[in-house]
Amino acid sequence: MSVDVPRRIVLLRHAKADWAQESDHERPLAERGRTDALVAGRWLAGSGISLDLTLCSTALRTRETWKLAVAELPQRPKTVYEERMYEASLGELIALLNEVSDEVADLLLVGHNPGMHALADALAGEAEGDLLSRMNRSGFPTAAIAVVTFDGSWKSVEHGVGRLTAFWTPHE
């Protein structure tokens, strides 16, 4: 695949988690989170994006979000559970993107805030309509999805490289 093909980065923040007695890494989804994860999966299915790869944090709430969301998709993309996504900084998330194979056109990251919001904001050098202001006003709530497009190799991903083309939340 050419490095000049259009690429999409889909960012999905995990759905609402319970504040249980478990460690932060092992917090399960709340009932609302399970419902929102299914709705997020339906949004992804209706988006027309055919995902090639999903990188998902190893935290329980992200794994549960992905399990529920992917059940709504017509095809299950290859999924890699990535420990480095848990509590990842913006720089660490960009470094992960830079490692993605250029065979991947459409990538989904299932992760956490503040990382998902920071990544969407940093990559979006421009945005359609008022998407960027809506995303920043909302604070990227649980189960929110942002889609950023860019041209070039994954190794070229850096601040301002993309265009925010979609921002969705389950409770708009």
PyMOL commands that place a pseudoatom at each C-alpha (Angstrom):
pseudoatom trace, name=CA, resn=MET, resi=1, chain=A, elem=C, hetatm=0, pos=[0.000, 0.000, 0.000]
pseudoatom trace, name=CA, resn=SER, resi=2, chain=A, elem=C, hetatm=0, pos=[1.305, 3.428, -0.927]
pseudoatom trace, name=CA, resn=VAL, resi=3, chain=A, elem=C, hetatm=0, pos=[2.294, 5.772, 1.886]
pseudoatom trace, name=CA, resn=ASP, resi=4, chain=A, elem=C, hetatm=0, pos=[0.282, 8.542, 0.197]
pseudoatom trace, name=CA, resn=VAL, resi=5, chain=A, elem=C, hetatm=0, pos=[-3.112, 6.884, 0.685]
pseudoatom trace, name=CA, resn=PRO, resi=6, chain=A, elem=C, hetatm=0, pos=[-5.689, 8.602, 2.870]
pseudoatom trace, name=CA, resn=ARG, resi=7, chain=A, elem=C, hetatm=0, pos=[-5.667, 7.172, 6.387]
pseudoatom trace, name=CA, resn=ARG, resi=8, chain=A, elem=C, hetatm=0, pos=[-8.074, 7.386, 9.277]
pseudoatom trace, name=CA, resn=ILE, resi=9, chain=A, elem=C, hetatm=0, pos=[-7.443, 7.283, 12.997]
pseudoatom trace, name=CA, resn=VAL, resi=10, chain=A, elem=C, hetatm=0, pos=[-10.583, 6.499, 14.966]
pseudoatom trace, name=CA, resn=LEU, resi=11, chain=A, elem=C, hetatm=0, pos=[-10.295, 7.294, 18.670]
pseudoatom trace, name=CA, resn=LEU, resi=12, chain=A, elem=C, hetatm=0, pos=[-12.759, 5.644, 21.050]
pseudoatom trace, name=CA, resn=ARG, resi=13, chain=A, elem=C, hetatm=0, pos=[-12.650, 6.494, 24.721]
pseudoatom trace, name=CA, resn=HIS, resi=14, chain=A, elem=C, hetatm=0, pos=[-13.760, 3.609, 26.928]
pseudoatom trace, name=CA, resn=ALA, resi=15, chain=A, elem=C, hetatm=0, pos=[-17.368, 3.675, 28.091]
pseudoatom trace, name=CA, resn=LYS, resi=16, chain=A, elem=C, hetatm=0, pos=[-18.480, 4.640, 31.629]
pseudoatom trace, name=CA, resn=ALA, resi=17, chain=A, elem=C, hetatm=0, pos=[-16.741, 2.535, 34.280]
pseudoatom trace, name=CA, resn=ASP, resi=18, chain=A, elem=C, hetatm=0, pos=[-17.763, 1.598, 37.799]
pseudoatom trace, name=CA, resn=TRP, resi=19, chain=A, elem=C, hetatm=0, pos=[-15.844, 2.943, 40.784]
pseudoatom trace, name=CA, resn=ALA, resi=20, chain=A, elem=C, hetatm=0, pos=[-15.413, -0.501, 42.305]
pseudoatom trace, name=CA, resn=GLN, resi=21, chain=A, elem=C, hetatm=0, pos=[-12.908, -1.698, 44.873]
pseudoatom trace, name=CA, resn=GLU, resi=22, chain=A, elem=C, hetatm=0, pos=[-10.636, -3.145, 42.194]
pseudoatom trace, name=CA, resn=SER, resi=23, chain=A, elem=C, hetatm=0, pos=[-7.441, -1.471, 41.056]
pseudoatom trace, name=CA, resn=ASP, resi=24, chain=A, elem=C, hetatm=0, pos=[-7.903, 1.243, 38.425]
pseudoatom trace, name=CA, resn=HIS, resi=25, chain=A, elem=C, hetatm=0, pos=[-6.659, -1.134, 35.715]
pseudoatom trace, name=CA, resn=GLU, resi=26, chain=A, elem=C, hetatm=0, pos=[-9.343, -3.698, 36.638]
pseudoatom trace, name=CA, resn=ARG, resi=27, chain=A, elem=C, hetatm=0, pos=[-12.375, -1.370, 36.860]
pseudoatom trace, name=CA, resn=PRO, resi=28, chain=A, elem=C, hetatm=0, pos=[-15.328, -2.886, 34.945]
pseudoatom trace, name=CA, resn=LEU, resi=29, chain=A, elem=C, hetatm=0, pos=[-17.916, -1.031, 32.914]
pseudoatom trace, name=CA, resn=ALA, resi=30, chain=A, elem=C, hetatm=0, pos=[-20.986, 0.347, 34.641]
pseudoatom trace, name=CA, resn=GLU, resi=31, chain=A, elem=C, hetatm=0, pos=[-24.431, -0.580, 33.305]
pseudoatom trace, name=CA, resn=ARG, resi=32, chain=A, elem=C, hetatm=0, pos=[-24.603, 2.720, 31.386]
pseudoatom trace, name=CA, resn=GLY, resi=33, chain=A, elem=C, hetatm=0, pos=[-21.164, 1.973, 29.995]
pseudoatom trace, name=CA, resn=ARG, resi=34, chain=A, elem=C, hetatm=0, pos=[-22.290, -1.365, 28.587]
pseudoatom trace, name=CA, resn=THR, resi=35, chain=A, elem=C, hetatm=0, pos=[-25.225, 0.317, 26.858]
pseudoatom trace, name=CA, resn=ASP, resi=36, chain=A, elem=C, hetatm=0, pos=[-23.061, 3.176, 25.524]
pseudoatom trace, name=CA, resn=ALA, resi=37, chain=A, elem=C, hetatm=0, pos=[-20.416, 0.744, 24.198]
pseudoatom trace, name=CA, resn=LEU, resi=38, chain=A, elem=C, hetatm=0, pos=[-23.078, -1.011, 22.098]
pseudoatom trace, name=CA, resn=VAL, resi=39, chain=A, elem=C, hetatm=0, pos=[-24.340, 2.340, 20.787]
pseudoatom trace, name=CA, resn=ALA, resi=40, chain=A, elem=C, hetatm=0, pos=[-20.753, 3.356, 19.938]
pseudoatom trace, name=CA, resn=GLY, resi=41, chain=A, elem=C, hetatm=0, pos=[-20.347, 0.097, 18.028]
pseudoatom trace, name=CA, resn=ARG, resi=42, chain=A, elem=C, hetatm=0, pos=[-23.517, 0.860, 16.081]
pseudoatom trace, name=CA, resn=TRP, resi=43, chain=A, elem=C, hetatm=0, pos=[-22.177, 4.326, 15.244]
pseudoatom trace, name=CA, resn=LEU, resi=44, chain=A, elem=C, hetatm=0, pos=[-18.921, 2.772, 14.004]
pseudoatom trace, name=CA, resn=ALA, resi=45, chain=A, elem=C, hetatm=0, pos=[-20.858, 0.221, 11.933]
pseudoatom trace, name=CA, resn=GLY, resi=46, chain=A, elem=C, hetatm=0, pos=[-22.886, 3.012, 10.341]
pseudoatom trace, name=CA, resn=SER, resi=47, chain=A, elem=C, hetatm=0, pos=[-19.850, 5.217, 9.676]
pseudoatom trace, name=CA, resn=GLY, resi=48, chain=A, elem=C, hetatm=0, pos=[-18.706, 3.261, 6.646]
pseudoatom trace, name=CA, resn=ILE, resi=49, chain=A, elem=C, hetatm=0, pos=[-15.191, 2.944, 8.063]
pseudoatom trace, name=CA, resn=SER, resi=50, chain=A, elem=C, hetatm=0, pos=[-13.721, -0.506, 7.449]
pseudoatom trace, name=CA, resn=LEU, resi=51, chain=A, elem=C, hetatm=0, pos=[-11.184, -0.892, 10.230]
pseudoatom trace, name=CA, resn=ASP, resi=52, chain=A, elem=C, hetatm=0, pos=[-7.931, -2.710, 9.468]
pseudoatom trace, name=CA, resn=LEU, resi=53, chain=A, elem=C, hetatm=0, pos=[-6.520, -2.782, 12.990]
pseudoatom trace, name=CA, resn=THR, resi=54, chain=A, elem=C, hetatm=0, pos=[-7.574, -1.990, 16.546]
pseudoatom trace, name=CA, resn=LEU, resi=55, chain=A, elem=C, hetatm=0, pos=[-5.097, -1.138, 19.289]
pseudoatom trace, name=CA, resn=CYS, resi=56, chain=A, elem=C, hetatm=0, pos=[-6.840, -1.491, 22.645]
pseudoatom trace, name=CA, resn=SER, resi=57, chain=A, elem=C, hetatm=0, pos=[-5.544, -0.688, 26.109]
pseudoatom trace, name=CA, resn=THR, resi=58, chain=A, elem=C, hetatm=0, pos=[-5.231, -3.701, 28.391]
pseudoatom trace, name=CA, resn=ALA, resi=59, chain=A, elem=C, hetatm=0, pos=[-7.428, -2.115, 31.096]
pseudoatom trace, name=CA, resn=LEU, resi=60, chain=A, elem=C, hetatm=0, pos=[-10.630, -4.078, 31.771]
pseudoatom trace, name=CA, resn=ARG, resi=61, chain=A, elem=C, hetatm=0, pos=[-12.938, -1.155, 30.910]
pseudoatom trace, name=CA, resn=THR, resi=62, chain=A, elem=C, hetatm=0, pos=[-11.345, -0.683, 27.473]
pseudoatom trace, name=CA, resn=ARG, resi=63, chain=A, elem=C, hetatm=0, pos=[-11.399, -4.417, 26.724]
pseudoatom trace, name=CA, resn=GLU, resi=64, chain=A, elem=C, hetatm=0, pos=[-15.085, -4.600, 27.724]
pseudoatom trace, name=CA, resn=THR, resi=65, chain=A, elem=C, hetatm=0, pos=[-15.895, -1.504, 25.642]
pseudoatom trace, name=CA, resn=TRP, resi=66, chain=A, elem=C, hetatm=0, pos=[-14.228, -3.040, 22.596]
pseudoatom trace, name=CA, resn=LYS, resi=67, chain=A, elem=C, hetatm=0, pos=[-15.870, -6.454, 23.091]
pseudoatom trace, name=CA, resn=LEU, resi=68, chain=A, elem=C, hetatm=0, pos=[-19.328, -4.848, 23.102]
pseudoatom trace, name=CA, resn=ALA, resi=69, chain=A, elem=C, hetatm=0, pos=[-18.613, -2.352, 20.291]
pseudoatom trace, name=CA, resn=VAL, resi=70, chain=A, elem=C, hetatm=0, pos=[-16.992, -4.854, 17.914]
pseudoatom trace, name=CA, resn=ALA, resi=71, chain=A, elem=C, hetatm=0, pos=[-20.028, -7.150, 18.184]
pseudoatom trace, name=CA, resn=GLU, resi=72, chain=A, elem=C, hetatm=0, pos=[-21.959, -4.453, 16.265]
pseudoatom trace, name=CA, resn=LEU, resi=73, chain=A, elem=C, hetatm=0, pos=[-19.483, -4.322, 13.353]
pseudoatom trace, name=CA, resn=PRO, resi=74, chain=A, elem=C, hetatm=0, pos=[-19.959, -6.263, 10.115]
pseudoatom trace, name=CA, resn=GLN, resi=75, chain=A, elem=C, hetatm=0, pos=[-16.312, -7.420, 10.238]
pseudoatom trace, name=CA, resn=ARG, resi=76, chain=A, elem=C, hetatm=0, pos=[-13.966, -7.799, 13.181]
pseudoatom trace, name=CA, resn=PRO, resi=77, chain=A, elem=C, hetatm=0, pos=[-10.587, -6.135, 12.540]
pseudoatom trace, name=CA, resn=LYS, resi=78, chain=A, elem=C, hetatm=0, pos=[-7.352, -7.578, 13.849]
pseudoatom trace, name=CA, resn=THR, resi=79, chain=A, elem=C, hetatm=0, pos=[-7.080, -6.518, 17.499]
pseudoatom trace, name=CA, resn=VAL, resi=80, chain=A, elem=C, hetatm=0, pos=[-3.898, -5.997, 19.505]
pseudoatom trace, name=CA, resn=TYR, resi=81, chain=A, elem=C, hetatm=0, pos=[-4.150, -5.406, 23.262]
pseudoatom trace, name=CA, resn=GLU, resi=82, chain=A, elem=C, hetatm=0, pos=[-1.440, -2.848, 23.936]
pseudoatom trace, name=CA, resn=GLU, resi=83, chain=A, elem=C, hetatm=0, pos=[-0.148, -2.347, 27.492]
pseudoatom trace, name=CA, resn=ARG, resi=84, chain=A, elem=C, hetatm=0, pos=[1.521, 0.939, 26.550]
pseudoatom trace, name=CA, resn=MET, resi=85, chain=A, elem=C, hetatm=0, pos=[-1.874, 2.572, 25.937]
pseudoatom trace, name=CA, resn=TYR, resi=86, chain=A, elem=C, hetatm=0, pos=[-2.839, 2.408, 29.619]
pseudoatom trace, name=CA, resn=GLU, resi=87, chain=A, elem=C, hetatm=0, pos=[-2.003, 5.819, 31.145]
pseudoatom trace, name=CA, resn=ALA, resi=88, chain=A, elem=C, hetatm=0, pos=[-0.168, 6.782, 27.933]
pseudoatom trace, name=CA, resn=SER, resi=89, chain=A, elem=C, hetatm=0, pos=[0.898, 10.379, 27.429]
pseudoatom trace, name=CA, resn=LEU, resi=90, chain=A, elem=C, hetatm=0, pos=[0.295, 12.234, 24.178]
pseudoatom trace, name=CA, resn=GLY, resi=91, chain=A, elem=C, hetatm=0, pos=[3.888, 11.603, 23.123]
pseudoatom trace, name=CA, resn=GLU, resi=92, chain=A, elem=C, hetatm=0, pos=[3.601, 7.888, 23.877]
pseudoatom trace, name=CA, resn=LEU, resi=93, chain=A, elem=C, hetatm=0, pos=[0.386, 7.646, 21.820]
pseudoatom trace, name=CA, resn=ILE, resi=94, chain=A, elem=C, hetatm=0, pos=[2.009, 9.393, 18.844]
pseudoatom trace, name=CA, resn=ALA, resi=95, chain=A, elem=C, hetatm=0, pos=[5.004, 7.033, 19.166]
pseudoatom trace, name=CA, resn=LEU, resi=96, chain=A, elem=C, hetatm=0, pos=[2.577, 4.069, 18.998]
pseudoatom trace, name=CA, resn=LEU, resi=97, chain=A, elem=C, hetatm=0, pos=[0.983, 5.512, 15.856]
pseudoatom trace, name=CA, resn=ASN, resi=98, chain=A, elem=C, hetatm=0, pos=[4.439, 5.913, 14.303]
pseudoatom trace, name=CA, resn=GLU, resi=99, chain=A, elem=C, hetatm=0, pos=[4.955, 2.133, 14.713]
pseudoatom trace, name=CA, resn=VAL, resi=100, chain=A, elem=C, hetatm=0, pos=[1.827, 1.150, 12.739]
pseudoatom trace, name=CA, resn=SER, resi=101, chain=A, elem=C, hetatm=0, pos=[2.455, -0.657, 9.444]
pseudoatom trace, name=CA, resn=ASP, resi=102, chain=A, elem=C, hetatm=0, pos=[1.692, 1.290, 6.286]
pseudoatom trace, name=CA, resn=GLU, resi=103, chain=A, elem=C, hetatm=0, pos=[-0.470, -1.692, 5.244]
pseudoatom trace, name=CA, resn=VAL, resi=104, chain=A, elem=C, hetatm=0, pos=[-3.065, -0.256, 7.686]
pseudoatom trace, name=CA, resn=ALA, resi=105, chain=A, elem=C, hetatm=0, pos=[-5.360, 2.412, 6.238]
pseudoatom trace, name=CA, resn=ASP, resi=106, chain=A, elem=C, hetatm=0, pos=[-7.957, 2.675, 9.022]
pseudoatom trace, name=CA, resn=LEU, resi=107, chain=A, elem=C, hetatm=0, pos=[-6.885, 2.307, 12.651]
pseudoatom trace, name=CA, resn=LEU, resi=108, chain=A, elem=C, hetatm=0, pos=[-8.977, 2.323, 15.827]
pseudoatom trace, name=CA, resn=LEU, resi=109, chain=A, elem=C, hetatm=0, pos=[-7.515, 3.165, 19.230]
pseudoatom trace, name=CA, resn=VAL, resi=110, chain=A, elem=C, hetatm=0, pos=[-9.582, 2.213, 22.294]
pseudoatom trace, name=CA, resn=GLY, resi=111, chain=A, elem=C, hetatm=0, pos=[-8.130, 4.117, 25.206]
pseudoatom trace, name=CA, resn=HIS, resi=112, chain=A, elem=C, hetatm=0, pos=[-8.448, 6.572, 28.045]
pseudoatom trace, name=CA, resn=ASN, resi=113, chain=A, elem=C, hetatm=0, pos=[-8.623, 10.256, 28.786]
pseudoatom trace, name=CA, resn=PRO, resi=114, chain=A, elem=C, hetatm=0, pos=[-6.787, 12.534, 28.915]
pseudoatom trace, name=CA, resn=GLY, resi=115, chain=A, elem=C, hetatm=0, pos=[-4.881, 10.716, 26.141]
pseudoatom trace, name=CA, resn=MET, resi=116, chain=A, elem=C, hetatm=0, pos=[-7.704, 10.248, 23.612]
pseudoatom trace, name=CA, resn=HIS, resi=117, chain=A, elem=C, hetatm=0, pos=[-8.775, 13.889, 23.834]
pseudoatom trace, name=CA, resn=ALA, resi=118, chain=A, elem=C, hetatm=0, pos=[-5.196, 15.172, 23.755]
pseudoatom trace, name=CA, resn=LEU, resi=119, chain=A, elem=C, hetatm=0, pos=[-4.383, 13.027, 20.712]
pseudoatom trace, name=CA, resn=ALA, resi=120, chain=A, elem=C, hetatm=0, pos=[-7.467, 14.101, 18.754]
pseudoatom trace, name=CA, resn=ASP, resi=121, chain=A, elem=C, hetatm=0, pos=[-6.810, 17.752, 19.584]
pseudoatom trace, name=CA, resn=ALA, resi=122, chain=A, elem=C, hetatm=0, pos=[-3.101, 17.549, 18.746]
pseudoatom trace, name=CA, resn=LEU, resi=123, chain=A, elem=C, hetatm=0, pos=[-3.530, 15.766, 15.420]
pseudoatom trace, name=CA, resn=ALA, resi=124, chain=A, elem=C, hetatm=0, pos=[-6.385, 17.953, 14.189]
pseudoatom trace, name=CA, resn=GLY, resi=125, chain=A, elem=C, hetatm=0, pos=[-4.642, 20.796, 12.392]
pseudoatom trace, name=CA, resn=GLU, resi=126, chain=A, elem=C, hetatm=0, pos=[-8.054, 21.573, 10.916]
pseudoatom trace, name=CA, resn=ALA, resi=127, chain=A, elem=C, hetatm=0, pos=[-11.615, 20.395, 11.363]
pseudoatom trace, name=CA, resn=GLU, resi=128, chain=A, elem=C, hetatm=0, pos=[-14.890, 20.254, 9.524]
pseudoatom trace, name=CA, resn=GLY, resi=129, chain=A, elem=C, hetatm=0, pos=[-17.413, 22.825, 10.735]
pseudoatom trace, name=CA, resn=ASP, resi=130, chain=A, elem=C, hetatm=0, pos=[-17.491, 23.273, 14.500]
pseudoatom trace, name=CA, resn=LEU, resi=131, chain=A, elem=C, hetatm=0, pos=[-16.263, 19.737, 15.330]
pseudoatom trace, name=CA, resn=LEU, resi=132, chain=A, elem=C, hetatm=0, pos=[-13.090, 20.865, 17.083]
pseudoatom trace, name=CA, resn=SER, resi=133, chain=A, elem=C, hetatm=0, pos=[-14.882, 23.372, 19.309]
pseudoatom trace, name=CA, resn=ARG, resi=134, chain=A, elem=C, hetatm=0, pos=[-17.639, 20.811, 20.079]
pseudoatom trace, name=CA, resn=MET, resi=135, chain=A, elem=C, hetatm=0, pos=[-15.010, 18.202, 21.000]
pseudoatom trace, name=CA, resn=ASN, resi=136, chain=A, elem=C, hetatm=0, pos=[-13.106, 20.602, 23.211]
pseudoatom trace, name=CA, resn=ARG, resi=137, chain=A, elem=C, hetatm=0, pos=[-16.278, 21.909, 24.868]
pseudoatom trace, name=CA, resn=SER, resi=138, chain=A, elem=C, hetatm=0, pos=[-17.445, 18.374, 25.683]
pseudoatom trace, name=CA, resn=GLY, resi=139, chain=A, elem=C, hetatm=0, pos=[-14.128, 17.262, 27.177]
pseudoatom trace, name=CA, resn=PHE, resi=140, chain=A, elem=C, hetatm=0, pos=[-14.293, 13.964, 25.201]
pseudoatom trace, name=CA, resn=PRO, resi=141, chain=A, elem=C, hetatm=0, pos=[-16.775, 12.078, 27.408]
pseudoatom trace, name=CA, resn=THR, resi=142, chain=A, elem=C, hetatm=0, pos=[-16.863, 8.321, 27.920]
pseudoatom trace, name=CA, resn=ALA, resi=143, chain=A, elem=C, hetatm=0, pos=[-17.688, 6.307, 24.775]
pseudoatom trace, name=CA, resn=ALA, resi=144, chain=A, elem=C, hetatm=0, pos=[-16.980, 9.361, 22.579]
pseudoatom trace, name=CA, resn=ILE, resi=145, chain=A, elem=C, hetatm=0, pos=[-15.498, 8.820, 19.123]
pseudoatom trace, name=CA, resn=ALA, resi=146, chain=A, elem=C, hetatm=0, pos=[-13.295, 11.149, 17.077]
pseudoatom trace, name=CA, resn=VAL, resi=147, chain=A, elem=C, hetatm=0, pos=[-12.171, 10.476, 13.509]
pseudoatom trace, name=CA, resn=VAL, resi=148, chain=A, elem=C, hetatm=0, pos=[-9.027, 12.151, 12.170]
pseudoatom trace, name=CA, resn=THR, resi=149, chain=A, elem=C, hetatm=0, pos=[-7.899, 11.756, 8.549]
pseudoatom trace, name=CA, resn=PHE, resi=150, chain=A, elem=C, hetatm=0, pos=[-4.448, 12.390, 7.123]
pseudoatom trace, name=CA, resn=ASP, resi=151, chain=A, elem=C, hetatm=0, pos=[-2.327, 11.514, 4.094]
pseudoatom trace, name=CA, resn=GLY, resi=152, chain=A, elem=C, hetatm=0, pos=[1.052, 9.891, 4.395]
pseudoatom trace, name=CA, resn=SER, resi=153, chain=A, elem=C, hetatm=0, pos=[2.885, 7.235, 6.314]
pseudoatom trace, name=CA, resn=TRP, resi=154, chain=A, elem=C, hetatm=0, pos=[2.151, 6.386, 9.941]
pseudoatom trace, name=CA, resn=LYS, resi=155, chain=A, elem=C, hetatm=0, pos=[5.768, 7.347, 10.600]
pseudoatom trace, name=CA, resn=SER, resi=156, chain=A, elem=C, hetatm=0, pos=[4.827, 10.919, 9.591]
pseudoatom trace, name=CA, resn=VAL, resi=157, chain=A, elem=C, hetatm=0, pos=[2.062, 11.317, 12.206]
pseudoatom trace, name=CA, resn=GLU, resi=158, chain=A, elem=C, hetatm=0, pos=[2.732, 14.434, 14.269]
pseudoatom trace, name=CA, resn=HIS, resi=159, chain=A, elem=C, hetatm=0, pos=[0.946, 17.479, 15.695]
pseudoatom trace, name=CA, resn=GLY, resi=160, chain=A, elem=C, hetatm=0, pos=[-1.394, 19.171, 13.225]
pseudoatom trace, name=CA, resn=VAL, resi=161, chain=A, elem=C, hetatm=0, pos=[-1.080, 16.521, 10.488]
pseudoatom trace, name=CA, resn=GLY, resi=162, chain=A, elem=C, hetatm=0, pos=[-4.776, 15.682, 10.231]
pseudoatom trace, name=CA, resn=ARG, resi=163, chain=A, elem=C, hetatm=0, pos=[-8.329, 16.863, 9.813]
pseudoatom trace, name=CA, resn=LEU, resi=164, chain=A, elem=C, hetatm=0, pos=[-11.041, 16.114, 12.372]
pseudoatom trace, name=CA, resn=THR, resi=165, chain=A, elem=C, hetatm=0, pos=[-13.880, 14.742, 10.210]
pseudoatom trace, name=CA, resn=ALA, resi=166, chain=A, elem=C, hetatm=0, pos=[-16.231, 13.350, 12.866]
pseudoatom trace, name=CA, resn=PHE, resi=167, chain=A, elem=C, hetatm=0, pos=[-16.913, 13.695, 16.576]
pseudoatom trace, name=CA, resn=TRP, resi=168, chain=A, elem=C, hetatm=0, pos=[-19.692, 11.697, 18.206]
pseudoatom trace, name=CA, resn=THR, resi=169, chain=A, elem=C, hetatm=0, pos=[-20.855, 11.126, 21.770]
pseudoatom trace, name=CA, resn=PRO, resi=170, chain=A, elem=C, hetatm=0, pos=[-23.597, 8.750, 22.944]
pseudoatom trace, name=CA, resn=HIS, resi=171, chain=A, elem=C, hetatm=0, pos=[-25.489, 11.483, 24.826]
pseudoatom trace, name=CA, resn=GLU, resi=172, chain=A, elem=C, hetatm=0, pos=[-25.604, 14.420, 22.395]
for i in range(1, 172): cmd.bond("trace and resi %d" % i, "trace and resi %d" % (i + 1))
show_as sticks, trace
zoom trace
